[in-house]
Amino acid sequence: MIEVFDRQFNLKDERSAVRRFGALLDEPRVIVANADIDGLVSSMMLASVSQWRVGAIIDKRGYLHHPHRSPFLNPDSLATTAVGVDVFSLRFPSAANHPVLYGGDVSRAQAAPLRRHDERVAAASVDLPMVNPSLWVGTEARLGSAHALGMPYKYPFGTAQVLLAVLEAVGRPPRFFDRQFLPWLVANCDGGVDTIRTYAWNAEVWWSALAAVVGPSSQSEALYRLATTQRPNEFVDADHRLRYEYPETSPNLNGKWNLRNTTPRALAAVTSLITDLSGWPDPFLDGVSSLSTWQSVEPHRDVLPVSGLTKINAQDLEALLVEASSAIHLNFSVFKERGTALGWMLLDPAASSLIQGDVPIEESDVGDPEGVPDADALD
């Protein structure tokens, strides 16, 4: 981890991911963002230090995109016009936190397609700047806790924390005018506030390394200290204060401070809340109020479980993984019914003949997670 961070954050090395990603900030790019708090916060940080704006947002079932300025309108130029934020694709640069490599050992028949998938990912990361700690280290979805590169040791936080470190490293740090709520919001993207306690054997090492590579006086260091020194109920106290001080917009965040839903109304309310706290600009092309005019698409999605691959013949497996390589978003997730699986979403809404039956929805804490009081209960 130390070697990887030292190499990828080395601004003197023209091959480092951070230097290459930073060089894109002055290019005209349109953001393809994940429709959760991590994607929204990360996009707003980028909008505060660049001219990038969101032209497409991806949720669990499909995507919403600008009717005239979406990068998806010219799919052949995605590599030069789009940038993914909490979204991973082999088709355009991105900042994300998702495991994307199979790795591991399988039978001889299935080994070749999986190896070629990993090779395509590696080749894309050479061609395109990809800020992805799990990919940098080489996390392998088929390996467990007996291996240092296994899924349990993946980068366990959201895109916002690593993107903040990247922006600080390249000299484009977003300003944190508010110190009461905003640090908690960024630190808790993808549940970092709980993750560092629940998975202390893994999370603290990642976060401390990320803070160290930027420096002891950085905002990344401040967030790390906030998370590691928090009182047992300190985030709950911050949550109560937020709901008292922002009674109109805060109900659109659940108890984990993720979005309660991804409707244009909810996105507008949370964008307004973050702008009030940070001064960061509205990140959406034509403003968040224009989302009601954006086009909604439910494209083809598919999922390929990690277990049971020997039941799929090598030719079909190869076809599925080639399809995944053309996706606008792909990553490994853990599903309740299927365990660890590679999921992907294509640009084309047409169904594929390769579909593997019912496609489960990727799990997240968007909405009101079980056991977490909703906003009304905290008023």
C-alpha positions as CSV (number, residue, x, y, z in Angstrom):
1,M,0.0,0.0,0.0
2,I,2.8,2.4,0.9
3,E,4.6,1.7,-2.3
4,V,1.5,2.1,-4.4
5,F,0.5,5.4,-2.9
6,D,4.0,6.7,-3.1
7,R,4.1,5.8,-6.8
8,Q,0.6,6.9,-7.9
9,F,0.8,10.3,-6.0
10,N,4.3,11.0,-7.4
11,L,3.8,14.2,-9.4
12,K,7.3,14.0,-10.8
13,D,6.4,10.7,-12.6
14,E,4.4,11.4,-15.8
15,R,2.9,7.9,-15.5
16,S,1.4,8.4,-12.1
17,A,-2.4,8.3,-12.0
18,V,-2.7,11.4,-9.8
19,R,-0.5,13.5,-12.1
20,R,-2.4,12.3,-15.2
21,F,-5.8,12.9,-13.5
22,G,-4.8,16.3,-12.3
23,A,-3.8,17.3,-15.9
24,L,-7.3,16.6,-17.0
25,L,-8.8,19.3,-14.7
26,D,-8.1,22.0,-17.3
27,E,-9.7,20.0,-20.1
28,P,-13.4,20.4,-21.0
29,R,-14.9,17.3,-19.5
30,V,-18.5,16.2,-18.5
31,I,-18.9,14.2,-15.3
32,V,-20.7,10.9,-15.3
33,A,-21.5,10.6,-11.6
34,N,-23.0,7.9,-9.3
35,A,-26.4,8.9,-7.9
36,D,-25.5,8.7,-4.2
37,I,-24.0,11.1,-1.7
38,D,-20.5,10.0,-2.6
39,G,-21.0,10.8,-6.3
40,L,-22.7,14.1,-5.5
41,V,-20.1,15.3,-2.9
42,S,-17.2,14.3,-5.1
43,S,-18.8,16.0,-8.2
44,M,-19.3,19.2,-6.2
45,M,-15.7,19.2,-5.0
46,L,-14.5,18.9,-8.6
47,A,-16.9,21.6,-9.7
48,S,-15.4,23.9,-7.1
49,V,-11.9,23.6,-8.6
50,S,-12.6,23.1,-12.3
51,Q,-15.2,23.8,-15.0
52,W,-16.4,20.2,-15.0
53,R,-20.1,19.7,-14.6
54,V,-22.3,16.6,-14.3
55,G,-24.0,15.6,-17.6
56,A,-25.1,12.1,-16.6
57,I,-25.9,10.4,-13.3
58,I,-26.1,6.6,-12.9
59,D,-28.2,4.8,-10.3
60,K,-29.0,1.1,-9.6
61,R,-31.3,0.7,-12.6
62,G,-30.1,3.1,-15.3
63,Y,-29.0,6.6,-15.9
64,L,-30.3,10.1,-16.4
65,H,-28.5,12.4,-18.8
66,H,-28.6,15.9,-20.2
67,P,-30.7,16.0,-23.4
68,H,-28.1,18.1,-25.4
69,R,-24.7,18.1,-23.7
70,S,-24.5,14.5,-22.4
71,P,-21.2,12.7,-23.2
72,F,-23.4,9.6,-24.0
73,L,-24.7,11.4,-27.1
74,N,-21.3,10.8,-28.7
75,P,-20.2,7.4,-27.3
76,D,-17.2,7.1,-29.6
77,S,-15.6,10.1,-28.0
78,L,-16.1,9.1,-24.3
79,A,-12.4,8.8,-23.7
80,T,-11.8,12.4,-24.4
81,T,-15.1,14.0,-23.2
82,A,-16.3,12.2,-20.1
83,V,-14.9,11.5,-16.6
84,G,-16.4,9.1,-14.2
85,V,-17.0,10.1,-10.5
86,D,-17.7,7.1,-8.3
87,V,-18.3,5.3,-11.6
88,F,-15.8,2.9,-13.2
89,S,-15.5,2.1,-16.9
90,L,-12.9,1.0,-19.4
91,R,-14.2,3.7,-21.8
92,F,-13.2,6.9,-19.9
93,P,-11.1,8.3,-17.1
94,S,-12.5,8.0,-13.6
95,A,-12.1,8.4,-9.9
96,A,-13.8,5.5,-8.1
97,N,-13.3,3.0,-5.3
98,H,-14.5,-0.2,-6.9
99,P,-12.7,-3.6,-7.1
100,V,-12.6,-4.5,-10.8
101,L,-10.2,-7.5,-11.1
102,Y,-11.0,-11.2,-10.9
103,G,-7.6,-12.6,-10.1
104,G,-7.4,-15.9,-8.2
105,D,-7.2,-19.4,-9.7
106,V,-9.8,-21.3,-11.7
107,S,-9.9,-24.4,-13.8
108,R,-7.9,-24.3,-17.0
109,A,-11.0,-23.7,-19.2
110,Q,-12.2,-20.7,-17.3
111,A,-8.8,-19.2,-16.5
112,A,-8.2,-17.6,-20.0
113,P,-11.4,-15.4,-20.1
114,L,-10.9,-14.2,-16.6
115,R,-7.2,-13.4,-17.3
116,R,-8.2,-11.5,-20.5
117,H,-10.7,-9.5,-18.5
118,D,-8.0,-8.5,-16.0
119,E,-5.6,-7.7,-18.9
120,R,-8.2,-5.4,-20.5
121,V,-8.7,-3.5,-17.2
122,A,-4.9,-3.2,-16.8
123,A,-4.5,-1.9,-20.4
124,A,-7.3,0.6,-19.9
125,S,-5.6,2.0,-16.7
126,V,-2.5,2.6,-18.8
127,D,-4.4,4.4,-21.5
128,L,-6.7,6.4,-19.2
129,P,-6.0,8.1,-15.8
130,M,-7.9,5.9,-13.2
131,V,-7.9,7.0,-9.6
132,N,-8.9,3.7,-7.9
133,P,-6.9,2.5,-4.9
134,S,-8.3,-1.0,-5.1
135,L,-7.1,-1.2,-8.7
136,W,-3.8,0.4,-7.9
137,V,-3.1,-2.3,-5.3
138,G,-4.5,-5.1,-7.4
139,T,-7.4,-6.3,-5.2
140,E,-8.7,-9.6,-6.6
141,A,-12.4,-10.4,-6.2
142,R,-11.8,-14.2,-6.2
143,L,-9.5,-14.1,-3.2
144,G,-10.5,-14.1,0.4
145,S,-9.0,-13.0,3.7
146,A,-6.2,-15.5,3.5
147,H,-4.6,-13.3,0.8
148,A,-3.4,-9.8,1.1
149,L,-5.0,-8.9,-2.2
150,G,-8.3,-10.4,-1.3
151,M,-11.7,-8.6,-1.4
152,P,-11.8,-8.1,2.4
153,Y,-8.7,-5.9,2.1
154,K,-10.0,-3.6,-0.6
155,Y,-10.1,0.2,-0.3
156,P,-13.0,0.4,2.1
157,F,-14.2,4.0,1.8
158,G,-15.9,6.3,-0.7
159,T,-14.5,8.2,-3.7
160,A,-14.8,11.5,-1.8
161,Q,-11.9,10.8,0.6
162,V,-9.4,9.7,-2.1
163,L,-10.5,12.4,-4.5
164,L,-9.9,15.0,-1.8
165,A,-6.4,13.7,-1.3
166,V,-5.8,13.8,-5.1
167,L,-7.0,17.4,-5.4
168,E,-4.8,18.4,-2.4
169,A,-1.8,16.7,-4.0
170,V,-2.2,18.5,-7.3
171,G,-2.6,21.9,-5.7
172,R,-6.4,22.2,-6.3
173,P,-7.9,21.7,-2.8
174,P,-11.6,22.4,-2.3
175,R,-12.2,24.9,0.5
176,F,-13.9,23.7,3.7
177,F,-15.5,26.9,5.0
178,D,-17.8,25.0,7.3
179,R,-16.1,22.9,10.0
180,Q,-19.3,21.7,11.9
181,F,-21.0,19.5,9.3
182,L,-19.0,19.4,6.0
183,P,-16.0,17.4,7.4
184,W,-18.4,14.8,8.7
185,L,-20.2,14.7,5.3
186,V,-17.1,14.0,3.3
187,A,-15.6,11.6,5.9
188,N,-18.8,9.6,6.0
189,C,-19.2,9.1,2.2
190,D,-19.8,5.4,1.8
191,G,-20.0,5.1,5.6
192,G,-16.4,6.0,6.5
193,V,-17.3,7.1,10.0
194,D,-18.7,3.6,10.8
195,T,-16.3,1.7,8.6
196,I,-13.2,2.8,10.4
197,R,-14.6,1.4,13.7
198,T,-16.2,-1.8,12.3
199,Y,-13.2,-2.7,10.1
200,A,-10.4,-1.1,12.1
201,W,-7.9,-3.9,11.1
202,N,-8.2,-2.7,7.5
203,A,-9.8,0.8,7.2
204,E,-7.4,2.7,9.5
205,V,-4.4,1.5,7.6
206,W,-5.8,2.7,4.3
207,W,-7.0,6.1,5.7
208,S,-3.8,6.8,7.5
209,A,-1.7,6.0,4.4
210,L,-4.0,8.3,2.3
211,A,-3.6,11.1,4.8
212,A,0.2,10.6,5.0
213,V,0.8,10.8,1.3
214,V,-0.8,14.2,1.2
215,G,0.8,15.6,4.4
216,P,0.2,16.2,8.1
217,S,-1.3,19.7,7.5
218,S,-3.8,18.6,4.9
219,Q,-7.6,18.4,5.1
220,S,-7.2,14.7,4.4
221,E,-5.3,14.4,7.7
222,A,-8.0,16.4,9.5
223,L,-10.7,14.0,8.3
224,Y,-8.6,11.0,9.3
225,R,-8.2,12.5,12.8
226,L,-11.9,13.3,13.0
227,A,-12.8,9.7,12.2
228,T,-10.3,8.1,14.5
229,T,-10.8,10.3,17.5
230,Q,-14.6,10.6,17.3
231,R,-16.6,10.1,20.5
232,P,-19.1,7.2,20.4
233,N,-22.1,9.4,19.7
234,E,-20.4,12.4,18.1
235,F,-21.8,11.8,14.6
236,V,-25.3,11.3,16.0
237,D,-24.9,14.7,17.8
238,A,-23.8,16.2,14.5
239,D,-26.8,14.6,12.8
240,H,-29.2,16.1,15.3
241,R,-27.7,19.6,14.9
242,L,-27.9,19.3,11.2
243,R,-31.6,18.5,11.3
244,Y,-32.3,21.3,13.7
245,E,-30.4,24.0,11.7
246,Y,-31.5,22.8,8.2
247,P,-35.1,21.5,8.8
248,E,-36.1,21.9,5.1
249,T,-33.3,20.2,3.3
250,S,-31.8,17.8,5.8
251,P,-34.8,15.3,5.7
252,N,-33.5,14.3,2.2
253,L,-30.6,12.6,4.0
254,N,-31.1,9.4,5.9
255,G,-29.5,8.5,9.2
256,K,-26.3,7.6,7.4
257,W,-26.3,10.9,5.5
258,N,-26.8,9.2,2.2
259,L,-29.7,10.2,-0.1
260,R,-33.1,9.0,0.9
261,N,-34.0,8.8,-2.8
262,T,-32.5,10.0,-6.1
263,T,-35.5,12.0,-7.4
264,P,-34.7,15.4,-9.0
265,R,-36.3,17.0,-6.0
266,A,-34.1,15.2,-3.5
267,L,-31.0,15.8,-5.5
268,A,-31.9,19.5,-5.7
269,A,-32.4,19.7,-1.9
270,V,-29.2,18.0,-1.0
271,T,-27.2,20.0,-3.6
272,S,-28.6,23.2,-2.0
273,L,-27.7,21.9,1.5
274,I,-24.1,21.2,0.5
275,T,-23.7,24.5,-1.3
276,D,-25.0,26.3,1.9
277,L,-22.3,24.4,3.9
278,S,-19.4,24.6,1.5
279,G,-19.9,27.4,-1.0
280,W,-19.2,24.8,-3.7
281,P,-21.2,25.4,-6.9
282,D,-24.2,23.5,-8.3
283,P,-22.4,20.8,-10.3
284,F,-25.1,20.0,-12.8
285,L,-25.2,21.2,-16.4
286,D,-27.8,24.0,-16.6
287,G,-28.3,23.6,-12.8
288,V,-29.9,21.0,-10.7
289,S,-33.3,22.5,-11.4
290,S,-33.0,21.2,-15.0
291,L,-32.9,17.5,-14.0
292,S,-36.6,17.2,-14.6
293,T,-35.9,17.8,-18.3
294,W,-33.1,15.2,-18.5
295,Q,-33.6,11.9,-20.4
296,S,-34.1,8.7,-18.4
297,V,-32.7,5.5,-19.8
298,E,-32.9,1.9,-18.4
299,P,-30.1,0.1,-20.3
300,H,-29.1,-3.5,-20.3
301,R,-27.5,-4.6,-17.0
302,D,-26.0,-8.0,-16.1
303,V,-24.3,-9.8,-13.2
304,L,-21.7,-12.5,-13.3
305,P,-21.2,-14.3,-9.9
306,V,-17.7,-15.2,-8.9
307,S,-18.7,-18.6,-7.6
308,G,-19.9,-21.3,-10.0
309,L,-17.9,-20.1,-13.0
310,T,-17.0,-23.7,-13.9
311,K,-20.6,-24.2,-14.8
312,I,-20.3,-21.7,-17.6
313,N,-18.5,-22.8,-20.8
314,A,-15.4,-20.7,-21.7
315,Q,-17.0,-19.3,-24.9
316,D,-20.0,-17.9,-23.1
317,L,-17.9,-16.6,-20.3
318,E,-15.6,-14.8,-22.8
319,A,-18.7,-13.2,-24.5
320,L,-20.0,-12.0,-21.2
321,L,-16.7,-10.4,-20.1
322,V,-16.2,-8.8,-23.5
323,E,-19.7,-7.3,-23.1
324,A,-18.7,-6.0,-19.6
325,S,-15.6,-4.3,-21.0
326,S,-17.9,-2.0,-23.0
327,A,-19.9,-1.0,-20.0
328,I,-20.4,2.6,-18.8
329,H,-20.1,1.3,-15.2
330,L,-18.8,-2.0,-13.9
331,N,-17.5,-3.3,-10.5
332,F,-17.6,-6.2,-8.1
333,S,-20.2,-6.0,-5.3
334,V,-21.4,-8.4,-2.7
335,F,-25.1,-9.4,-3.2
336,K,-27.2,-11.1,-0.5
337,E,-28.3,-13.9,-2.8
338,R,-25.3,-14.3,-5.2
339,G,-22.4,-13.4,-3.0
340,T,-19.6,-11.5,-4.8
341,A,-20.4,-10.8,-8.4
342,L,-19.2,-8.6,-11.3
343,G,-22.1,-6.2,-12.3
344,W,-22.2,-3.9,-15.3
345,M,-24.4,-1.5,-17.2
346,L,-24.3,-0.9,-20.9
347,L,-25.1,2.3,-22.7
348,D,-27.6,0.6,-25.0
349,P,-31.1,0.1,-23.6
350,A,-31.6,-2.9,-25.8
351,A,-31.5,-6.3,-24.0
352,S,-28.6,-8.6,-24.6
353,S,-28.9,-12.2,-25.7
354,L,-26.3,-13.0,-23.1
355,I,-28.4,-12.0,-20.1
356,Q,-28.0,-14.5,-17.2
357,G,-31.6,-14.5,-15.9
358,D,-32.9,-12.0,-13.3
359,V,-30.4,-9.3,-12.6
360,P,-30.2,-8.3,-8.9
361,I,-30.0,-4.6,-7.8
362,E,-26.7,-3.5,-6.4
363,E,-27.0,-2.9,-2.6
364,S,-26.3,0.5,-1.1
365,D,-27.4,2.7,1.8
366,V,-29.4,5.0,-0.5
367,G,-32.8,5.2,1.1
368,D,-33.5,4.4,4.7
369,P,-31.4,1.4,5.7
370,E,-32.8,-1.2,8.0
371,G,-32.3,-0.3,11.6
372,V,-31.5,3.3,10.9
373,P,-34.1,5.9,11.9
374,D,-35.4,8.0,9.1
375,A,-35.1,11.7,9.0
376,D,-38.6,12.4,10.4
377,A,-37.9,10.2,13.4
378,L,-34.8,12.4,14.2
379,D,-36.6,15.7,14.0
